[in-house]
Amino acid sequence: MKIARRAGVVLGSISAATATLGASMPARAASTPDWQIVAKVHYGTAGNASGYSAVIAPARNDAWAFGGTNPGGPSSPTAERWNGRRWESWPLPAGLNGFIVAAAASSPSNVWAVAEGYALRWNGVRWTVAKTWSTGGEITSVAVISRRNVWVFGSSGFSGQPGLGTWHYDGRAWTRLGRAAGPASSVFRASAVSQGDIWGITAGPPGGSVVHYNGTGWEEVAAADAVLAGTQLDAILAASWDNVWVSGTAPADAADGRLVLAHWNGRCWRRFPSPWRVQQPERFATDGAGGIWIPAVTGGDSPATWILHLSRDGAWTRMKIADGAGVGVGVSDLALVPGTTTLWGTGGLVTTAGGDAAIWDQGVLIEHLAVRARRPVRVHLAIGGPGVIQVWMAGKGRPAVHFYLTTRLYLTTRRSLPGPALTGRRPGLPVTARD
């Protein structure tokens, strides 16, 4: 039986932080977490299980993380913004309830975020309420093409809750698409390339289908049926007209089926089953090099949350996630920083008392190393893959900032690597930095 959940919030996808990798699992698993926590926030009372459910990166030095003070209970929406130097809380319109489940943007000054009952818009200066729905109904996705072309989707696929349906904004008015519009009314998640190239998935039995909007109407993509037969579809990402990815689990009726990715290259679909069984995959992102990163909770008696990676050559690996001092961790969404191979991830850390919202990074850019406080930090080095040195910067018990250097940087140290700390240096490379 499929795990019931609300879109964008990990309900069945929290795993024990102490779970370990089974020795018999195929493919390679990293021994050191490549995904590091860069921000952790608790909202409201101590018993709140705060969490982020969506993340987007409209530009290299601009990103947003969205969620709620207490998803799953009485909650208010929250937003954090990356300004190129640090993550900082950002005010949303007053009087809103619930939590933000999805977000999308066409530019840094045209960002949309949706929650049950309303849609918010960022114009580059402030957030405003762009639309409210008094009829209720679950919202599951949003696609933004321009300031005058926005789609909001609400399907009841997983949760059993009534869906809002599919709505379109043309810059002047909102229009609901009814059953006469074909599969449009049952879209669960969508991803837009342009105004005439929008991809989506439905979430109904027997697993859902891939659909496409060509500028005039929605239709099912029959060519994807064979590759995704027997698969419960979960998310879709259209990076370009010839680079579309769909995720799901197979068989569709299994509690922990195998994760499946399917890829459209502009000519044909190809299926990539993972070596692991998963209870629930989450929203994913490209890696900037032709592959995919996707968070998932693996199945079995000791489930664990991992970030799985499919390389452009079709090889699967999975990476540990830094989980802090919590007793459980969930990652709900990923976003690629444009023009890089750096990613942001959002989710939450569950504790015995409640939980904290968390933001992770992978392959953080050197210019992104500034964080909130300014205090001395210590640099630690470790040899990573061929030609790579992994660097951790930590100060006074704070979580480490993690980035990578190539071995073209020639270091002189007073002790052999790997050592507990860098104690000597080549001129120009500081031993002590300030974050």
Beta strands, then each sheet from edge to edge (+ up, - down):
strand 1: 15-16
strand 2: 28-29
strand 3: 35-41
strand 4: 51-59
strand 5: 62-68
strand 6: 77-82
strand 7: 87-89
strand 8: 100-107
strand 9: 110-115
strand 10: 118-122
strand 11: 127-132
strand 12: 141-146
strand 13: 149-154
strand 14: 165-169
strand 15: 174-177
strand 16: 187-194
strand 17: 197-202
strand 18: 210-213
strand 19: 218-220
strand 20: 232-240
strand 21: 243-250
strand 22: 258-264
strand 23: 269-281
strand 24: 285-286
strand 25: 292-298
strand 26: 305-310
strand 27: 316-319
strand 28: 328-336
strand 29: 343-350
strand 30: 355-362
strand 31: 376-383
strand 32: 388-394
strand 33: 401-406
strand 34: 432-434
sheet 1: 1+ 28- 29+ 30- 3+
sheet 2: 2+ 27+ 26- 25+ 23- 22+ 21- 20+
sheet 3: 2+ 27+ 26- 25+ 24-
sheet 4: 4+ 5- 6+ 7-
sheet 5: 8+ 9- 10+ 11-
sheet 6: 12+ 13- 14+ 15-
sheet 7: 16+ 17- 18+ 19-
sheet 8: 33+ 32- 31+ 34-
end
